[in-house]
Amino acid sequence: MALLQISEPDASPLPHERRLAVGIDLGTTNSLVATVRNGIPVVLPDAQGRPLLPSIVRYLPDGVHVGHEAQNEQTRDPQNTIVSVKRLMGRGLADLSDARRFPYRFIDGPGMVGLGTRAGPKSPVEVSAEILRVLRERAEASLGGKLVGAVVTVPAYFDDAQRQATKDAARLAGLDVLRLLNEPTAAAIAYGLDNASQGTYAVFDLGGGTFDISILKLTRGVFEVLATNGDSALGGDDFDHRVYCWVIEAAGLPPLSAEDTRLLMLRSREAKENLTLHGTAPIVVTLANGQKVDLTLTAENFTAITQNLVAKTLAPVRRALRDAGLQPRDIQGVVMVGGATRMPQIQKAVGDFFGQPPLTNLNPDQVVALGAAIQADVLAGNRRAGDDWLLLDVIPLSLGLETMGSLVEKIIPRNSTIPVTRAQEFTTYRDGQTAMAIHVLQGERERVTDCRSLARFELRGIPPMTAGAARIRVTFQVDADGLLAVSAREQGTGVEAAITVKPSYGLTDGDIARMLQDSQAHAADDMAARALGEAQVEADQLVAVTRTALAADGDLLSATERAAIDASLAALARCREGSDHRALVAATEALNRATGELAARRMNRTVARALTGRQVDTLS
């Protein structure tokens, strides 16, 4: 008689077997990998005991160096040594407003920007995959087995293109992605479980290349993200660049070579980091042309040249609080994440804004990876007694589709909890219409031209019916990674079409923040434009129906009645060309009234024709 091992659906089938899973923080400046050991999340170091892996890849004619080895050569071989690749993920060359900062040989194309190296052209996905591959190998060597999967973190404000690029890189590195997890949410998991916190918290995440702010509510094991905001092109790199520009100006330097540019950027970063511990930082550099730079950066200078960057982080904080319906005083604690939050002026600005000192008792470099490791452990099926907690994340921007009049119908509003599925029914616009074009959009504005196009597909095979008779149900589904799939189904016949949105990597770095700002700044204009668009669609439909009726049954009208309808049609046409939606609505209603008697007579004629030649006793 055989014994069967019974286990819970999300638990390991063997009582003493643990599935090996990790959390990975793929950072702009540094990356790291963590796992859960004996119930405690820990960062996995390399063979030399170093927890951080510099996010730097150097391409050689016969191989590749990643991390510390590549970092040591970045000033000698800048064009083949790729740093800050995270800022290039999911981006085309036209999207890079700061492209001149990089000494790379960019390759423009219809999709993501490419990088020319001595090993051939490389995409940001391939470069990121090299970093992830080293982290996977480090984890497998440390844990003594093959990983079942990984949770990889991304900035909360990464769009679909950037998320898809990150997931592609992980797959290329041989990782099974259990989930893409927003970095602020990962930090909240680490803090929430470590400190047994409850209440409403803000997670201020300023990394090397990105900034996120998330407002989370922690209640009895439930992690609910109330709102998120940020800037996917703001981070510690920008503070480094301010120091670099200050040195150029203070020393009166001429245009620099790629090697000198990378060297001076490196010294600028070192000076910024030194200021965290000391009041002054020397910058001593000998350039390739023999020119020497010997300057001292003071904390006062640094604060002055970066004050607008500090202020730039607070604007998304205000928007996130507004979206959550909260004031700074409603926040119980502010969690600081990312190495850039060590800067004293950042901590002071955050403390002044929220009226309380921020929480810094967890290493800001490691907290994201630790939270990701906790989530990975649960998703891998290693849930233990007492691990009853639920994660509710959100999407950063609204998702919708185009309707008549080039208007956007929002299906899933921003800050909706994911995973989420929403559906809405639409219908045809013209008689006999057998196909419908579905245009998927992302953004907060009311008009198509003001939002980002994500995908287009067609639903064909709709039975020819009168306008408005077909019922097409469009379903939007966002998975736990924040990636979108859309399907359309004609309810009568079951004809269906679907698409998994594969972004074209075309959103500019500032577009997400601009979309939200524009939606607020232009709210009144957008509502007026939407009202006008809807009124135009209704007017066009009424004109089409009226002309059809006149062509078929115009003989039912007297000359005076026909003249009145023609006058109403002409008045409506004039209003249709204008921008006053109230006048257009009034003209539409006037045409409705003018054609009321014609509609009644047409109905009587139709009934009379149907009854002609039939006996009364045959009617039921």
N, C-alpha and C positions, 0 to 999 in steps of 0.2 A: 504494500500500500504506500503510495507516494504522498509526501507532504507538500502542500502548496504554500509558498511565501505570499502573504497578503500584505499589501501596502496601500497607503493613500495615493490618489492619482498624482499629486505633485511631490511625492516623497520618494527617496531612494528605494529601489526594490530590495536591497540587501541592508540589514540593520546597521552594519559597520562600514558600508561602502560610501565614500564621499565622491561626488562628481567634481572634477577639477574645473573650476570656473574662475575667471578673473574680471576685474574692472580695470579699464584702461583710460587714462586721461591723455588724450592726444593734444598736446599744447602747442602754442605758437613758439615758445622759447624752449621749454622742456616738456618731456613726456615721462610717464611712469605707469607701472602696473602694480596692482594690489590684489590680495585674495583674503579669504577668511580662514584663519587657523584657530582651532579650539574656541570658536565663537567670537574671536577678536579679529577685526580687519587689520591687516598689516601690509605695508609696502614691501615689494620684493626687490632687493638690491642686486647689482651685478656682481661678478666674481670678485671685484675689488671693494665691494661693500658700498658702492655709490647708488643711492636710490633714484636719482634723477638721470634721465637720458637726454642730453641736448638734442633738440629737434633739428638736427643738421645732417645733411647727406652730401657726401663728396663722391663724384663719379670719376673713376680712373679708366684708362684704356682697357684694363683687364679685370675690373672689379669695382667694388663700391665700399666706402667707409661710412659708418653711421655713428653718430654720437660724439663722444670725447675725441676720438681719433680724427674725425672730420673737423671738429671745432678747432683743433690745433693748427689746421691748414687753411682756415677760412680767409686769413689775410693774404696768404701766398697764392691761393688759387680761387679767387672769389667767383669767377664765372662758372666754375664747375662745382662749387660748394654752395648748396642751396640751404638758406636759412629762412625762417618765418614762412614756410610753404603754406601754412594754414590760411594765411591771408589771400592765397591764390586759389583755394579750393572753390570749385563751382563758379569761376569767374572767367570772362573773356578779357582780352587785352583792353578793349574799350571801357571796361568797367573799372580799370585800375587807375584811379586818380593819382596814386603815388608811385606809378611804375618807374619813374626816374630815380627813385631811391635804390632800386635794385640794380646790381651790376650784371644782370643776366642777359642772355641772348634770347629775347622773347620771340615766340613763333605764333603769329596771329592765325586764326582759323574760325570756322563757323561755330565751333563749340568752345570748350575750355582752352585757356591760353596754354601754349606749350613752352618748354624750356630747351634751348639748344645746349647740349653738353658734349664732351668728347666721347661719351658712350652712346651718342645719338640723341634724338629728340625724346624728351620725357615730359609726361603730364604731371600736374600736382598730385593726382591720384597715385601715380607710380612712385613718386618721391615719398608720399605719406605711407605708402605700403611698405617701403624699406624700413621706416621707423617702427611701424607696427609689427613687422616680421621679427625685428630684433627683440621687441618686448615679448612676443609670443615665445620665442626660443628661450629667453631668460626665464619666463614663467614655467615652461615645460621642464627645463633643467632643474629649477628650484623645487618644483612640486613632484618631479619624478614620474611624469606621465603626460599623456596627450590631453589637451584641454577639450572639454565638451562645448565650450562656448565662452564668449566675452560680452560684457556690457561696455560699449564705447561711448564716451561722453562727447557732447557737442554743445556749443553756446546755445542758450535758449532762443536767441534771435537769429540763428542760422535758418535760411529759407530752404525750400524743397531741393534746390540745386545743390546747396552746400551739404545738406544731410545725405543726399543720394551719393555725392562724391565721397563722403566719409565712409559710407557703407560699402561702396565699391572698393575703396582702398583696403578696408578690413578683409573683405573677401579675397582680394588679390594677395594679402599677406597670409592666407590660410586660416583665417579666423571665422568661426561660426558666430555671427552677431546675434546674441540673444535679444538685445535691445539697444537702440540709441537713446541715451538718457541726457536730458538737459543738465548742464554743469551746475547751475544753482540748485536744482532739485537734488542732485547727487550730494552736494555739500549739506543740504538740509537733512538728508537721510543720516549722514555721519553725525551731525550735531544732535539731531533729534533722538537717535538711539543712544548716543554716547552720554548725553546730558539729561535724558528723560524729560525733554522740554515739552511744554504744552503752551499754546497761545499762537499769536500771529507774529511772524518773523519776516524780516527783509533779508535777502541774500544779495550782497553787493559783491559781484564777481568781476574784478578787473585783472585780466590776464595779460599776456604779452602782446596779443593782437586784437582781442575782442573784449567788449564790456556787456554785461548782463545785469539786470536787476529783476528779482522775482519776489513776489509777496506770497508767503505760504502760511497756511493755517494748520497747525499740528494739534490733533485732538485724538487722544486714546488710540494711538497707532495708525491714524489716518493722516496722510500727507497730502493736503489739498492745495494746489497752486491756484491762487486767486487771480493773479495777473502777472504778466511778464513784459519787459520792455528792454531796450538796449541799443547798442551800436556795434555792428559787426566789423567796423573799421576803426576802432578806438582801443588802444591798449598801451602797455609799457613801451612798445616800440616807438610810439609817437612821442613819448617823453624823452626817449633816447635821441630821437631826431631833433627835438628842440635844442638839446645840449649840443649836438653836432652843428646845427646852424649857428648857435651862439659862438662856438669855437671858430668857425669859418669867418664870422664877422669880426670877432675880437682880435684874431690873429692876422686878419687881412689876407687870407689864403687865396691863391688862384684856383681855377678849376682843377679838381683832383682826378687822378687815375682811379680805376676800379679798385686796385689794391690799397691805395691810400684812403679811399672812401671807406672801405670795409674796416681798415685799421682804426680810423678815427671814430667810426660808429662803435667799435668795440670799446675803445677807451671812454667814449661818452657813456656807454652803459655801465662800465665799471665805476665811473665818477658818480653816476646816479645812485648806484647801490652803496657806495661809500658814504654818501650823504645821509643814508638811513641811520648810520652808526656814529657819524662825525659831523661837525658843523661845516667843515670844508673838505674839498677833494681836489688833489692835484691832477692835472691833465698834461702829461709829458709825452710827446710823440716826436720821433724823427722820421720825416717823410722820405720817400724814395729819391726826391731831388735834393736831399740834404738839408732842406729847411726844417728848423726845429720849432716845435710848439711847446711853450711852457706857461701854462695858465693855472689859476686856482678858481675853482667853481665854489661859491659859497651857497649856503642854504637860502639866503635872501635872494641871490641871483636866480637860483633854480626855481624858487617859488614864483618870482616875477615872470619868468619866461614860460611857465607852464600853467599859470592861473586860469587861462581860458580853457585848457584841457580839463582841469579839475572841475570848472563850472559846467563843462560839456557832459560830465558824468551825472550831474544832478538833474538835468532836464528829463532824461528817461525815468529817473526815480520819481519825479513829480507826476509823470504820465501814468506810471504803474500804480501809484497810490490812488490817483483819480479813477482809474479803471476799476480798482478794487473797492472804491467808495470809502477810503480811509484817509485819516490825517496822520502826520508823523507821530503824534502822541499816542496813536492806537497801536503802535508797534512795540512788542515786548522786548525785542532784541534784534540787533543787526549783525549778521554773520559776514565776516570778511573772508573772501576767497580770492586766490591768485596772488602771485608774488608781488605784483605791482601795488597791492594794497598795503605793503610795508612802508610805502612812502609816507612820512609824517603829515604832509599837507593833505593827503587823501584821508587819513584817519581823522584829522582835525575837521575837515569839511563834512565828513559823514557824521561825526559826533555832534557838530554844531547844528546840522540839519535835523537830526532826529532827537536832539536834546539828551543824549546818553552816549557813554563810551561804547564803541563797537566791541563785539566778541572776537577775541583773537586767541583763545586757548587751544585751538587746534592749528597745526601747521598749515598755513594757507596754500602752500605748494602741494600738499598731500591730501587735503580734505576731500577734493573731488574724486580722486582715485579710490579713497577709502569708502566713500558712499557708493560708488559704482560697484565695488567689490561686494558690499552687502547685498545690493540688488542682484548681482550676478549669482551669488550663492543661493538666493531664494529661487531665482528663475531656473537654476540648474537642478532644483529638486532637493536641496539640502536643508529644507525648512525644519526647524526644531520646535519643540514645545515652547510657547511664549513668543514665537516669531509671527504673531498675528498682527500684521500691519499692512496697510493698503496705500498705494501710491496713485494719486490723481494729478496728472500733468495736464498742460493746456497747449493749444496752438497759438502762435504769436499774431497771425493775421487772418482776416476773414476769407472764406472761400465761397465762390458763387459761380454763376454763369450768365451769359449774355442773353437778354430778352429783346423783343422788338423795340425799336427806337434807340438802339445802342446803349441800353441801360443794364445795370448789374443787379441781379437778384441774388442776395446773400443767402446761401444755404446753411453754412456753418459760420457763426460769428466768431470773431477773435476771442481768445481766452476761454474757448469751450474746452471742457475736460476731454482728454483723449485716453483710450481709443473712443471714437465716436462715429455713429452712422446717422445721417439725416437724409430724408427723402422729401421730394415735393413733386406735385403733378403739374404738367404743362399741357398745352394743346396746340393744334395747328392754326395757322393764320389764314391760309387760303384754301378755297374749295379744291378738292382733289389732290391735296398735298400728300406725297408718298415718301418723303424723306425729311429729316430734321437735322440741322447742323448744331452740334453742341460745342460751345466755346467756354472753356473752364478758365476762371480768373481768380486772382488773389489781390486783395487790397481793401481799402476802406471807403473809397470814393464811389459815387453813384453812377458815373459814366465809364464806359469800357476804355476809353482813351486814357483815363487816369489810373487804371489798374494794370497789373502785370498779367500777361497772357501765359497760362500754364500749358494748355493742351487744346486741341481741336479734334473732334471725331464726328462721324455721321451715323444716325440711326436710319436705316433704309428698310423698305418693305412695309411701310405703314399703309393699310388699306385706304384707297381713295374715298374720302368722306367729305361732308360739308365742313367748312371752317368751324373749329371749336368742338367738333364731335369726338375727335380722337383723344385718348387719355394716355399721355406719356409720363411715366414715373421715372424721375431722375434721382439716383441715389449717390450720395457722396460718403465715402468711407475713409477715415483717417486712422491708420494703425498706431500702435504704441510708439513707433519711431517717428511719428509726425509725417509719414508719407501718405500720399493721397491716391485713391482709386475711384473712378467715376463710372457708373453704368446707367443706361437708359433702356426702358422697356415699355413697349406698347401694350397696354393692359388687355385689350380685346383679343389680340392674336398671339401674344407672348413673344413677338419679335424683339430681339435684344441686341444691344451693342455695348461694349465696355472698353475702358482704357485704364491702364496703370500709368499715372503721370510720370513721365521721364523728363525732367526739366532740361531746358536748352542751355543752362548755365549762363543766363543772360541778364540777371538782375544786378544793378550797380550796387556798390557797397552802401551808399546812403539811401537807397530806395525804400527800405523797410521803414526807417525812421521818418523819411519824408512822407510816406503814404499816410502814416498816422497824423503827422503834423498838418498835412494838407486837408485831411478829412475833417479836422477840427477848424482850421482856418477858413475852409470853404464850405462849411456845413450848410449855410443858408443858400449859397449859390447852387450847391449840389441838389438840395431839395427842390429849388425852383426848376432846375434843369430836369430833374426826374419828373416833376409834375407836368412840365411842358412835354417831355417825351411821351408820357402816358396819355396825355390829352391828344397828341398827334396820332398815336396809334389808334385811339378810339375814333378820332375824326376820320382817319383813312378807311377804317372798317365801315363806318356809316356811309361814307361817300360811295364806296364800292357796292354796298348792298342797295343803296338808293338808285344808282345808275343801272344796276341789273334789273331792279323792279320797274324802272321807267322804260327800259328796252322791252320788257316782256308785257307790261300791262299799262303802258302810258295812255292808252285809249280810254281808260276809266276816268280820266281827269278832264275837267273843262279847261279851256284856254287860260282862264284866270288862275285856276289852281296850279296848272303846270308852270305858269309864269312865277308864281309865288315860290314854288319848290326850286326853280332855276335860280331865282334871286338868292334863296337861302344857300344853295350850293356855291354860288359865286362869293357870297359873304364868308362862307366857311373856308373857301380856298384862299381868300385874302388873309384871314386870320392864321391859316396854316403856315403861311410864309413868315409870320411875325414871331415875336418871342414872348408875347403876353399870354400865359396859359389860361388866365381867367377869361379873357376875351374869346379864346379858342373854345373853352368849355361852354360859354354862353352861346356861341355860334353853333356848336354841335347840338345843344339842347333846342335851339331855334329850328334847326333842320329836322330834328326828331318830331317836334310839334307839327311842322309843315307837312311831314309825310305820314302823320297819324291816320288821316282819312284814307289815304292811298293804301296803307297796310290793312285797314279794315275791309275795304272793297276787294282787295286781292284775296283776303281770307274767304269772303263770301263767294267770290268767283270760283275759288278752289273747291269749296264745299259743294257748290252747285254742280260743278263738273263731275265731282265724285258721285253725286246722287242721280245724275241724269240717266233715265232709262231703267232705274231700279224701283221695285215696288216697296211700299212702306213695310209690309210684313216680312221682307227679307232682311231688314236692318235689325241688328241686335245691339 
